[in-house]
Structures are given as structure tokens and as C-alpha cells.
Amino acid sequence: MTKRFDCSDLDQRAEGLREAAEAVRRGDLVVLPTDTVYGIGADAFTAAAVTALLTAKGRGRDMPPPVLVGTVRAANALVEDLGPYGQDLIDAFWPGPLTLVCKANRALSWDLGDTKGTVALRMPLHPVALDLLKETGPMAVSSANRSGSPAAATAEEAEQQLGDSVAVYLDGGKSGDNTPSSILDLTTAVPRLLRRGAIPVEKLRGIIGYVATDA
């Protein structure tokens, strides 16, 4: 049965975080607030849960979800290395709306879809999300909407789209910024902006110099 918790109430917040963490450990899906839009999340290391996430969104394996982490240490464990620019970007913009695409740690046993050996990582600037991630460990998280529909700015909008495919909805109120995270690919010699988002390319260039863009 789907449960929804109002995280503005301290008791409901605590209960909701417990229920959400248990759901993730069971392999179920949860919806959580982030600093951009609401996300639908699953245990990154449970392949069936990641598949359920993609199914709930109406996506295929060709669109693997990003992974959210609660600490920089957790991010480091998931990648081969951060390259020459990753740590400076993390120091400048994490937690926050910057997703970094890195070469995934080849020793990890997980299946996020057709990632071509990469992983997209982000540490969100939202207390509810961070508390949940510190309890569960890395989670595969995508925007909480059906593919092709508007991203959810509230838990109610997420529930209207995703319904009972999600076990727990954590309601953190209206998201502060509907702009998605900026996505920067660090797997090539020159960092490439894959998606314009909340962090302007000029700010990225202010930290690491040249950033390639498609437009």
C-alpha cells in the first residue's frame, strides 16, 4: 500500500524516512524531494528495483537513471576516478544541482541500464534527500514523472503520474526550483556539457576553464 508523509511535521518526517529506507532495502520505489524537482528512487544495487523504476517512468534501458549520493566518499567509491576536474567541481557545487558523468568503478556489481561503463552522479542540496541517502546508500534517482510528461514539483504531482508503483512518497513541499541539474561529462579529455541546467556554463568555466557545449 502506498504511503505519503508530510516532512514538514517532525514526527511524520522521521517515520517517513524510516519507511522510505525500509522500502528501498526491500527493492521498492520511493519519491523524494530534491533541490531541483521531485525524484523517483530505488536501491542502485538492486537490478530489479532499477528496472521497476524505468518501467514506472515508461523508459527503456537506453536511458539509465543518475545516482544520488549522500556523501562525497560514497561518490568516490562508485567511480574509477574523478579525473583532473571532478574534485574541484565537487568542492564548488556539491551538494547542489550539478550531475557529473564519470567512468564507473568496474568492480561494482550493479545494472543501471545501458550506461556504456559510466555513471551520472549528484549530491542534492536537500535535507530530506540527504538524510535518506545517508541511511540507504547510493540510490538510482530520476525525475518523478512519466517519460514525456512535466517533471513533478510537488509530491502530489508525482503521485498523480506514478500512483501505486511507488511505495512511499516523502512530501517536502513545493520544490524550490524546477530547473533540472546541469549535466557535465567528465569521461572525455575536455569536459562537455550534456544538459544546460541550474548552473550556468559560465560558472562551470569559472572553476575549470574550458567546457565544450553543443550549442
KOLZA-856288 format. One record per residue: residue number from 1; residue in three letters; x, y, z of N, C-alpha, C, O in turn. Coordinates in pm, whole numbers, plus 50000, padded with zeros to 5 digits. Each point is the difference from the previous one (the first is absolute). Layout:
<pts>
PT  num  residuo  n_xx  n_yy  n_zz  ca_xx  ca_yy  ca_zz  c_xx  c_yy  c_zz  o_xx  o_yy  o_zz
PT  NUM  ALA  X  Y  Z  X  Y  Z  X  Y  Z  X  Y  Z
...
</pts>
This chain:
<pts>
PT  num  residuo  n_xx  n_yy  n_zz  ca_xx  ca_yy  ca_zz  c_xx  c_yy  c_zz  o_xx  o_yy  o_zz
PT  1  MET  50085  49881  50000  49915  50119  50000  50089  50125  50000  50097  50009  50076
PT  2  THR  49870  50086  49840  50076  50125  49991  49979  50084  50125  49888  50014  50049
PT  3  LYS  50223  50043  50003  49993  50088  50116  50060  50135  49963  50094  50009  49922
PT  4  ARG  49849  50098  50137  50050  50134  49975  50022  50070  50133  49915  49994  50089
PT  5  PHE  50199  50073  49924  50036  50064  50125  50031  50148  49978  50071  50037  49907
PT  6  ASP  49874  50047  50183  50022  50144  49996  50129  50029  50078  50001  49995  50123
PT  7  CYS  50106  50036  49806  50129  50018  50066  50014  50135  50071  50103  50026  50062
PT  8  SER  49795  50060  49929  50001  50123  50080  49962  49972  50144  50024  50082  50088
PT  9  ASP  49917  49801  49937  49968  49954  50134  50114  49910  50047  50030  49899  49935
PT  10  LEU  50033  50135  50177  50121  49928  50041  49974  49852  50025  50083  49916  49965
PT  11  ASP  49803  50051  50094  49969  49859  50025  49978  49926  49869  50051  49889  49982
PT  12  GLN  49873  50172  49926  49977  49935  49871  50130  49990  49920  50023  49902  49929
PT  13  ARG  50062  50198  50083  50128  49998  49931  50084  49881  50045  50054  49925  49918
PT  14  ALA  49955  50058  50213  50080  49889  50054  49941  49866  49959  50072  49909  49959
PT  15  GLU  49795  50079  50051  49935  49875  49961  50015  49975  49850  50024  49888  49956
PT  16  GLY  49960  50220  49966  50011  49987  49856  50139  49956  49956  50015  49917  49911
PT  17  LEU  50088  50140  50152  50136  49960  49966  50025  49854  50035  50065  49928  49924
PT  18  ARG  49883  50027  50190  50013  49858  50036  49930  49911  49897  50056  49902  49952
PT  19  GLU  49820  50134  50016  49922  49919  49905  50066  50001  49861  50005  49897  49933
PT  20  ALA  50045  50219  50025  50063  50009  49869  50127  49917  49994  50023  49929  49902
PT  21  ALA  50058  50078  50203  50124  49921  50003  49968  49851  49996  50067  49924  49930
PT  22  GLU  49831  50033  50144  49961  49859  49998  49950  49960  49862  50030  49891  49952
PT  23  ALA  49893  50198  49984  49950  49971  49866  50115  49983  49901  49999  49908  49918
PT  24  VAL  50099  50181  50089  50115  49990  49910  50074  49868  50023  50040  49934  49904
PT  25  ARG  49976  50028  50221  50070  49873  50030  49921  49880  49951  50058  49897  49966
PT  26  ARG  49809  50116  50029  49916  49891  49947  50004  49992  49848  49956  49901  49941
PT  27  GLY  50096  50204  49995  49998  50004  49855  49882  50075  49943  49973  49992  49880
PT  28  ASP  49954  50082  50207  49886  50078  49954  50045  50140  49957  50116  50038  50019
PT  29  LEU  49792  50037  49923  50028  50135  49953  49950  50104  50099  49900  49979  50068
PT  30  VAL  50171  50133  49940  49957  50112  50084  50009  50129  49920  50078  50009  49905
PT  31  VAL  49843  50089  50133  50009  50135  49944  50053  50091  50108  49953  49996  50114
PT  32  LEU  50145  50087  49851  50065  50087  50097  50019  50140  49942  50016  50015  49879
PT  33  PRO  49981  50086  50208  50027  50136  49953  50149  50018  49978  50082  49940  50070
PT  34  THR  49954  50142  49833  50140  50040  49983  50005  50152  49985  49897  50067  50008
PT  35  ASP  50222  49985  49970  50014  50144  49983  49959  50047  49862  49992  50120  49975
PT  36  THR  49980  49786  49933  49949  50038  49869  49853  49955  49992  49913  50071  50050
PT  37  VAL  50060  49816  49890  49863  49948  49995  49991  49874  50087  50102  49951  50049
PT  38  TYR  49777  49999  49969  49984  49875  50075  50061  49884  49921  49998  49999  49877
PT  39  GLY  50055  49903  50198  50062  49885  49937  49931  49871  50039  49943  49989  50109
PT  40  ILE  50063  49912  49802  49957  49864  50032  50127  49917  50012  50085  49999  49910
PT  41  GLY  49927  49930  50203  50126  49936  50029  49988  49854  50037  49893  49952  50041
PT  42  ALA  50220  49977  49944  50010  49858  50033  50143  49970  50041  50092  50078  49972
PT  43  ASP  49927  49809  50094  50134  49955  50035  50082  49982  49872  49961  49923  49912
PT  44  ALA  50151  50147  50079  50081  49994  49877  50059  49862  49975  50038  49968  49887
PT  45  PHE  49970  49949  50218  50064  49869  49986  49900  49886  49988  50039  49884  49999
PT  46  THR  49831  50147  49991  49898  49898  49980  49945  50014  49859  49920  50089  49971
PT  47  ALA  50125  49820  49940  49968  50013  49858  49849  50001  49976  49951  50075  49916
PT  48  ALA  49974  49840  50156  49855  49994  49981  49935  50132  50039  49902  50042  49938
PT  49  ALA  50152  50025  50164  49945  50129  50043  50026  50107  49895  49913  50083  49973
PT  50  VAL  50206  49916  49968  50031  50097  49894  49910  49976  49879  49952  50095  49939
PT  51  THR  50026  49778  50028  49910  49967  49890  49858  50051  50029  49933  50053  49912
PT  52  ALA  50023  49930  50213  49867  50048  50039  49991  50152  49988  49896  50053  49961
PT  53  LEU  50214  50016  50073  50003  50145  49986  49982  50041  49854  49919  50087  49968
PT  54  LEU  50157  49849  49944  49990  50033  49857  49860  49969  49948  49945  50075  49919
PT  55  THR  49996  49813  50127  49866  49962  49958  49897  50103  50047  49910  50039  49925
PT  56  ALA  50104  50005  50201  49906  50099  50055  50003  50129  49919  49897  50065  49982
PT  57  LYS  50221  49972  49970  50013  50123  49921  49965  49979  49853  49978  50096  49927
PT  58  GLY  50016  49778  50030  49977  49974  49859  50125  50017  49917  49993  50042  49884
PT  59  ARG  50121  49925  50174  50129  50013  49932  50062  49864  49976  49966  49901  50065
PT  60  GLY  50127  50094  49839  50073  49878  49973  50140  50006  50060  50039  50099  50062
PT  61  ARG  50035  49792  49919  50135  49991  50053  50097  50097  49932  50110  50024  50049
PT  62  ASP  49847  50033  49837  50087  50094  49931  50003  50137  50068  50075  50089  49959
PT  63  MET  49844  49928  50147  50000  50127  50075  50023  49970  50148  49908  50015  50081
PT  64  PRO  50213  49942  49956  50027  49962  50139  49988  50119  50094  50033  50112  49963
PT  65  PRO  49920  49863  50161  49981  50111  50094  50132  50045  50061  50094  49921  50010
PT  66  PRO  49915  50205  50030  50114  50046  50079  50000  49934  50138  49902  49936  50039
PT  67  VAL  50207  50080  50033  50012  49948  50136  50023  50118  50094  50090  50081  49979
PT  68  LEU  49826  49927  50125  50017  50103  50103  50076  49941  50118  49978  49884  50038
PT  69  VAL  50110  50196  50020  50079  49957  50116  49983  50101  50113  49970  50117  49977
PT  70  GLY  50051  49835  50144  49988  50086  50117  50131  50057  50049  50003  50090  50083
PT  71  THR  50109  49855  49864  50132  50047  50039  50093  49995  49880  49977  49926  49905
PT  72  VAL  50129  50155  50101  50101  49996  49895  50074  49867  50003  50040  49948  49895
PT  73  ARG  49980  49997  50224  50067  49870  50011  49924  49893  49923  50060  49917  49933
PT  74  ALA  49807  50084  50077  49920  49902  49926  50019  50017  49850  50007  49902  49927
PT  75  ALA  50002  50223  50027  50022  50024  49857  50135  49944  49955  50010  49937  49895
PT  76  ASN  50093  50085  50185  50132  49953  49964  50006  49848  49986  50075  49947  49918
PT  77  ALA  49844  49983  50163  49999  49855  49995  49935  49945  49873  50019  49883  49966
PT  78  LEU  49905  50201  49965  49924  49953  49884  50072  50023  49867  49955  49953  49896
PT  79  VAL  50158  50119  50107  50066  50038  49875  50144  49948  49996  50061  49973  50104
PT  80  GLU  49991  50012  49774  50141  49966  49985  50086  50114  50053  50092  49978  50078
PT  81  ASP  49877  50141  49878  50062  50121  50056  49917  50120  49954  49916  49988  49911
PT  82  LEU  50109  50125  50151  49925  50122  49968  50067  50081  49890  49948  50104  49959
PT  83  GLY  50167  49849  49993  50070  50075  49897  50061  50127  50057  49996  50022  50121
PT  84  PRO  50061  50061  49793  50070  50121  50047  49907  50111  50048  50045  50094  50065
PT  85  TYR  49825  49895  49904  49909  50112  50031  49894  49965  50105  49940  50090  50060
PT  86  GLY  50037  49783  49963  49886  49959  50082  50001  50055  50141  49898  50049  50048
PT  87  GLN  50217  49943  50020  50004  50045  50140  49977  50150  50011  49931  50045  50091
PT  88  ASP  50125  50032  49817  49977  50146  50003  49853  50033  49980  49947  50090  50065
PT  89  LEU  49986  49837  49846  49857  50023  49975  49917  49961  50122  49905  50069  50036
PT  90  ILE  50131  49820  50026  49930  49957  50121  50017  50103  50111  49904  50035  50068
PT  91  ASP  50218  50014  49949  50026  50100  50104  49917  50126  49976  49956  50065  50095
PT  92  ALA  50024  49970  49779  49930  50124  49967  49847  49986  50002  49931  50093  50039
PT  93  PHE  50017  49791  49920  49857  49993  49971  49924  49890  50075  49877  49993  49988
PT  94  TRP  50189  49922  50088  49929  49896  50075  49994  50037  50147  50094  50058  50052
PT  95  PRO  49796  49909  50016  49876  49952  49941  49933  50111  49919  50005  50117  50035
PT  96  GLY  49932  49842  49855  49936  50097  49912  49964  49941  49867  50015  49879  49979
PT  97  PRO  49936  50205  49928  49940  49953  49875  50101  49975  49888  49982  50049  49888
PT  98  LEU  50124  49876  50141  50098  49962  49897  50014  49849  49998  50036  49939  50100
PT  99  THR  49936  50002  49784  50017  49856  49979  50129  49978  49921  50021  50061  49895
PT  100  LEU  50064  49852  50157  50129  49972  49937  49998  49858  49943  49971  49904  50072
PT  101  VAL  50059  50084  49799  50008  49868  49936  50146  49956  50003  50088  50067  49945
PT  102  CYS  49937  49820  50121  50135  49948  50018  50005  49854  49955  49897  49938  49978
PT  103  LYS  50224  50009  50009  50017  49858  49972  49970  49922  50128  50058  50027  50105
PT  104  ALA  49852  49876  49884  49956  49925  50117  50109  49903  50047  50078  49949  49920
PT  105  ASN  49924  50028  50210  50088  49900  50059  49965  49863  49942  49888  49951  50020
PT  106  ARG  50206  49988  49910  49971  49872  49932  49982  49885  50097  49951  49894  49961
PT  107  ALA  50088  50124  50164  49986  49893  50098  49859  49991  50058  49967  49904  50070
PT  108  LEU  49950  50196  49903  49866  50003  50059  49906  49903  49929  50005  49982  49878
PT  109  SER  49910  49954  50202  49899  49909  49945  49865  50071  50001  49927  49996  50099
PT  110  TRP  50042  50069  49789  49871  50068  49989  49961  50005  49854  50081  49973  49911
PT  111  ASP  49794  50062  50064  49950  50009  49863  49900  50115  49993  49884  49987  50037
PT  112  LEU  50165  50126  49914  49916  50120  49989  49938  50013  49860  49922  50092  49975
PT  113  GLY  50112  49817  49936  49957  50011  49861  50121  50008  49910  50110  49960  50038
PT  114  ASP  49869  50092  49843  50108  50008  49901  50083  50126  50025  49982  50102  49935
PT  115  THR  50110  49889  50162  50076  50116  50043  50131  50019  49923  50064  50105  50010
PT  116  LYS  49977  49793  49913  50128  50005  49929  50117  50024  50097  50097  50069  49968
PT  117  GLY  49890  49873  50151  50109  50006  50096  50011  50131  50076  50102  50026  50064
PT  118  THR  49794  50056  49931  50003  50128  50070  49893  50004  50108  49911  49914  50004
PT  119  VAL  50097  50186  50083  49895  50024  50097  49985  50151  50017  50099  50073  50004
PT  120  ALA  49776  49974  50005  49970  50141  50021  49970  50021  50148  49905  49942  50053
PT  121  LEU  50176  50139  50015  49993  50015  50145  49959  50142  50040  50036  50098  49936
PT  122  ARG  49888  49909  50174  49964  50131  50055  49977  49987  50149  49950  49898  50048
PT  123  MET  50085  50206  50026  49969  50011  50143  49904  50116  50016  50040  50116  49986
PT  124  PRO  49832  49857  50044  49899  50107  50000  50008  50086  50126  50036  49953  50107
PT  125  LEU  49928  50173  49877  49997  50093  50113  49858  50005  50056  49929  50098  49982
PT  126  HIS  50032  49794  50086  49868  49995  50062  50011  49912  50125  50045  49886  49990
PT  127  PRO  49914  50164  50126  50021  49924  50124  49930  49865  50003  50056  49903  50052
PT  128  VAL  49823  50088  49895  49928  49872  50000  50072  49899  49910  50020  49885  50038
PT  129  ALA  50018  50159  49843  50071  49911  49908  50131  49954  50061  50033  49881  49994
PT  130  LEU  50043  50210  50065  50130  49964  50057  49982  49903  50117  50077  49905  50013
PT  131  ASP  49824  50119  50072  49977  49908  50112  49965  49860  49951  50048  49901  50055
PT  132  LEU  49870  50091  49842  49963  49869  49946  50122  49932  49937  50022  49881  50022
PT  133  LEU  50056  50192  49901  50115  49942  49932  50106  49953  50099  50068  49900  49975
PT  134  LYS  49947  50170  50135  50097  49957  50101  49954  49872  50068  50082  49925  50054
PT  135  GLU  49789  50049  49944  49945  49878  50058  50006  49883  49901  50029  49887  50039
PT  136  THR  49944  50141  49834  49988  49892  49900  50128  49973  49924  50020  49890  49949
PT  137  GLY  50068  50210  50042  50111  49991  49905  49953  50048  49864  49888  50050  49987
PT  138  PRO  50196  49936  49911  49968  50054  49867  49867  49949  49946  49968  49882  50011
PT  139  MET  49956  50211  49930  49871  49966  49941  49996  50043  49854  50047  50108  49965
PT  140  ALA  49897  49806  49951  49967  50039  49863  49877  50090  50009  49896  49958  50051
PT  141  VAL  50116  50165  49899  49891  50097  50013  49982  50075  49869  50095  50056  49946
PT  142  SER  49782  49944  50004  49966  50078  49882  49885  50092  50036  49939  49985  50106
PT  143  SER  50030  50110  49808  49889  50091  50030  49870  49922  50015  49975  49904  49928
PT  144  ALA  49942  50140  50169  49880  49925  50038  49884  50033  49907  49906  50070  50038
PT  145  ASN  50102  49878  49841  49893  50023  49901  50005  49888  49896  50101  49931  49985
PT  146  ARG  49789  50054  49945  50000  49910  49886  50082  50064  49888  49997  50122  49982
PT  147  SER  50074  49797  49944  50085  50052  49892  49916  50081  49902  49898  49953  49951
PT  148  GLY  50147  50168  50019  49929  50088  49909  49904  50095  50068  49949  50092  49936
PT  149  SER  50026  49887  50194  49910  50089  50076  50083  50099  50081  50119  49977  50022
PT  150  PRO  49819  50132  50024  50075  50099  50078  50056  49939  50129  49936  49914  50061
PT  151  ALA  50182  50131  49979  50058  49956  50127  49913  50047  50116  49942  50108  49994
PT  152  ALA  50050  49811  50110  49914  50032  50115  50068  50100  50091  50115  49981  50040
PT  153  ALA  49814  50125  49994  50050  50101  50094  49946  49977  50141  50045  50064  50094
PT  154  THR  49858  49843  49920  49944  49966  50131  49983  49849  50008  49999  49931  49898
PT  155  ALA  49987  50019  50224  49975  49858  50019  49865  49961  49939  49985  49890  49946
PT  156  GLU  49918  50201  50062  49867  49973  49944  50009  49981  49848  49939  49908  49945
PT  157  GLU  50137  50179  49988  50017  49985  49854  50068  49869  49967  49965  49934  49902
PT  158  ALA  50134  50027  50179  50068  49873  49977  49903  49883  50015  50001  49906  49921
PT  159  GLU  49915  50100  50183  49907  49891  50025  49894  49990  49889  49956  49891  49965
PT  160  GLN  50005  50224  49981  49903  49998  49889  50055  49925  49880  49926  49934  49927
PT  161  GLN  50205  50076  50051  50061  49935  49884  50044  49856  50028  49991  49915  49912
PT  162  LEU  50055  50059  50210  50064  49871  50027  49914  49906  50084  50022  49879  49999
PT  163  GLY  49879  50177  50073  49902  49918  50071  50061  49898  50095  50096  50030  50071
PT  164  ASP  49847  49848  49928  50042  49898  50095  50120  49919  49952  50032  49897  50059
PT  165  SER  50035  50149  49835  50128  49937  49966  50108  50038  50102  50106  49938  50006
PT  166  VAL  49864  50166  50075  50091  50050  50103  49947  49960  50137  49881  50015  50028
PT  167  ALA  50208  49935  50058  49958  49955  50134  49988  50115  50098  49907  50002  50081
PT  168  VAL  50185  50095  49913  50003  50109  50097  50024  50132  49928  50090  50013  49918
PT  169  TYR  49826  50086  50114  50018  50136  49951  50042  50088  50118  49928  50009  50100
PT  170  LEU  50187  50055  49889  50045  50096  50100  49968  50140  49949  50057  50046  49901
PT  171  ASP  49850  50020  50167  49951  50131  49957  50081  50108  50069  49986  50023  50120
PT  172  GLY  50098  50044  49803  50082  50109  50053  49950  50136  49958  50075  50097  50006
PT  173  GLY  49799  49911  49951  49947  50127  49951  50039  50022  49855  50060  49914  49937
PT  174  LYS  49904  50203  50012  50031  50031  49860  50151  50014  49982  50067  50064  50081
PT  175  SER  49984  49876  49813  50144  50010  49976  50037  50146  49973  49925  50074  49937
PT  176  GLY  50192  49964  50111  50040  50140  49992  50036  50045  49860  49989  50118  49968
PT  177  ASP  50054  49788  49948  50046  50037  49867  49969  49887  49904  50051  49889  50017
PT  178  ASN  49865  50138  49883  49965  49896  49903  50106  49981  49893  49986  49915  49912
PT  179  THR  50122  50164  50093  50106  49984  49903  50079  49874  50032  50042  49983  50114
PT  180  PRO  49980  49929  49789  50075  49877  50028  50147  50029  50025  50047  50111  49977
PT  181  SER  50023  49788  50070  50144  50017  50022  50073  50013  49867  49954  49948  49898
PT  182  SER  50158  50121  50105  50091  50001  49884  50073  49867  49998  50040  49948  50104
PT  183  ILE  49980  49996  49777  50070  49872  49987  50129  50022  49925  50000  50050  49887
PT  184  LEU  50111  49912  50176  50133  50021  49942  50071  49865  49986  50014  49926  50098
PT  185  ASP  50031  50044  49781  50069  49874  49972  50150  50018  50022  50065  50082  49935
PT  186  LEU  49988  49839  50161  50143  50007  50030  50077  49880  49945  50115  49979  50037
PT  187  THR  49823  49943  49875  50065  49878  49950  50086  50026  49877  50067  49909  49951
PT  188  THR  49931  50212  49999  50083  50034  49884  50107  50101  50042  49994  50055  50109
PT  189  ALA  50103  49969  49803  50113  50087  50035  49953  50140  50035  50053  50064  50090
PT  190  VAL  49845  49983  49837  49944  50133  50027  49860  49981  50058  49916  49936  49936
PT  191  PRO  50055  50118  50183  49865  49988  50056  49896  50054  49904  50018  50106  49939
PT  192  ARG  49871  49819  50047  49895  50039  49905  49867  50014  50074  49960  49911  50075
PT  193  LEU  49973  50201  49902  49869  50022  50060  49895  49922  49920  49977  50028  49882
PT  194  LEU  49961  49874  50183  49899  49918  49933  49860  50057  50016  49914  49978  49914
PT  195  ARG  50062  50096  50194  49869  50064  50020  50019  50132  50072  50060  50005  50108
PT  196  ARG  49888  50101  49833  49999  50129  50070  49898  49993  50112  49890  49948  49983
PT  197  GLY  50147  50105  50132  49910  49991  50115  50022  50112  50097  50026  50114  49961
PT  198  ALA  49965  49854  50167  49997  50102  50105  50132  50074  50016  50002  50113  50049
PT  199  ILE  50108  49827  49910  50130  50067  50012  50043  50048  49862  50025  49918  49912
PT  200  PRO  49985  50212  50067  50037  50052  49868  50139  49952  49958  50089  49982  50084
PT  201  VAL  49928  49999  49786  50129  49953  49950  50113  50096  50037  50114  49957  50019
PT  202  GLU  49854  50172  49992  50103  50097  50038  50056  49971  50139  50120  50018  50024
PT  203  LYS  49794  49937  50067  50048  49966  50135  50088  49876  49997  50100  49992  50072
PT  204  LEU  49864  49911  49845  50084  49880  49986  50137  50038  49944  50103  49952  50048
PT  205  ARG  49897  50133  49851  50127  50044  49941  50083  50081  50099  50122  50001  49993
PT  206  GLY  49811  50065  50099  50072  50076  50102  50080  49911  50094  50096  50044  50063
PT  207  ILE  49863  49829  49946  50072  49905  50087  50105  49921  49924  50111  49980  50050
PT  208  ILE  49855  49973  49828  50090  49906  49932  50049  50048  49865  50071  49926  49930
PT  209  GLY  49894  50197  50031  50046  50048  49871  49906  49960  49888  49880  50026  50007
PT  210  TYR  50173  49910  49889  49920  49972  49881  49898  49888  50025  50033  49897  50058
PT  211  VAL  49844  50125  49898  49894  49900  50000  49940  49996  49861  49956  50103  49949
PT  212  ALA  50041  49780  49989  49942  49988  49867  49848  49994  50010  49945  49941  50092
PT  213  THR  49988  50121  49811  49854  49995  49993  49960  49970  49854  50078  50022  49907
PT  214  ASP  49801  49928  50078  49951  49968  49866  49937  50120  49933  49972  49997  49880
PT  215  ALA  50007  50109  50197  49937  50118  49942  50044  50123  50078  49958  50111  49968
</pts>
